[in-house]
Amino acid sequence: MLSTRTTPTRDVIGLDGLWRFALDAAVGAEPWTARLDTELEAPVPASYNDLFVDPAIRDHVGIVWYQRDVRVPRGWTGERIVLRFGSVTHSALVYVNDALVAEHVGGYTPFEADLTEAIHAGEEFRLTVAVDNRLTNVTIPPGSVTTGPDGRQKQTYFHDFYNYAGIARSVKLYSTPRSYVEDITVITGIDGAAGTVDYSVRIGGVDDAGVASRVRVLDEAGVQVAAAGGPAGSLRIHDVRLWKPGAAYLYDLVVELAAGDELVDSYTLPFGVRTVEVRGTEFLINGEPFYFTGFGKHEDTPVRGKGHDDAYLVHDFQLLEWTGANSFRTSHYPYAEEVLDFADRHGIVVVDETAAVGLNLGVQGGLTGIPPTPTFAEENFGGETKNVHAQHLRELIARDKNHPSVVMWSIANEPASNEEGSREYFEPLVNLARELDPTRPLTYAAVMFATPANDKIGDLFDVLSINRYYGWYVFTGDLTTAESVLEQELRGWVQRFGKPIMMSEYGADTQPGLHSVWDMPWTEEYQTDLLATYHRVFDRIPEFVGEHIWNFADFMTGPGIHRVDGNKKGVFTRDRKPKGAAFSLRSRWRGLDGRKPGSDS
């Protein structure tokens, strides 16, 4: 799915701002048929949970309503008119005036509604959105909803971050010609000093007879460096400048539709020329070994929740650069498109993850890892859930396939890969991902209960990503034992699977300002020492290709006796103040330029 852009043939208007807002119980049976009877307003983009002081809103389970009035620009007569949501968490019904125009399930991928026949240029329409935050065994991520004795619904979910909901990304109305560029796919390669670009263009619309397509490549100075005709083909860029980690370079692929000498539609797609490959136990970018340094992150800020914020985007990337990080994982869901665009422009490498977190009922068994019922039983996640997961994977790859910063797809975080049924669940998804994008490696983040001895899916993937908390949840305060057990296990993964291995989560909750001369959990010194313990192990294993700390910054969770105002494993506080470990990471990572610490190449 192409992102919205203003071009010589397309216009875009933003619909962000304050919308009317109401809980479902506060309005009538068909609130989309009239102006919402409410005094509340909510900003878009933002999660609604932390905006209001009323706990009934923060703890609400079910549908809320957003509404605003929109005027269509007068100049859009005869154009195709499309409404686009960056995301709605977790499902949406969209109404224009009295008519339902779109439905979408999945809280982190975009969707559109073609309004060409429903609205008219120069006129105003009423836009109403029903937002449902409920998670069930057939949603991604999964959860369950129960009804208490007082009739209130209660949401349970199996992931350790707050279930923020709302319209958290931008809403836009845009126009295209009736014949238009519907989709573009770009695959790049390297041939000596030249770059190769295989492209395909999908044309949409009812008036496409006699419409021809042509493409040209412009460098960052706007100079044309390649051109071709037709909806699919190959281009060659001589003396190509590669997209590299820490040294991004983007070309523009200008796709034009024309009828004779008349320009029908134009769309410009930024892209980078680079290759990604797993060879043996190495992860290669542009044919050179690459070592991941960075974090698992969250889209999480005070008040806004998961609402996208450009100020935090810029500041977070500044902190990534300050620490020497070269990459991050979009844990545990696809991030806003603006984040990947920024990563493309600034040379930050991304492991792009689906929202499939919580496919593991073993977490209900605590550290025993014993599920109350099998995770992949038909009544749990072994039935329709897999189809929902597959659709989410399709939408993720369709959205992000052209981003040079995205070097690997993560299919799931901490699934029950140690349980029976996991292989039957994941093998079709792996095959689907490879069919949709044969150019990028695949990974998943292995949970603590999955070991080299019992994991059932590791051979399906290209890179083994491991989440481990030795020294925190187990062997708490005993870093000597943690170091020994960690090394033994990591070598076990290498021995069994013979694949590159990286740590996708490791860390310790840390209260800023708490100090001790001993190995005392929650202190800043303990977080620093725990990370150093892990790093010693990583540096001793040749097959190790990366370290992503959990987490970049503290983040909000649901209430729990082991959570004090959220998860405190951040190297930065929730408002982005550094803890002591941030300075030790800066000393370890700065100047590596993609090399493994302690290596010469």
Order of alpha helices (4+ residues) and beta strands (2+ residues): beta-beta-beta-beta-alpha-beta-beta-beta-beta-beta-beta-beta-beta-beta-beta-beta-beta-beta-beta-beta-beta-beta-beta-beta-beta-beta-alpha-beta-alpha-beta-alpha-beta-alpha-beta-beta-alpha-beta-alpha-beta-alpha
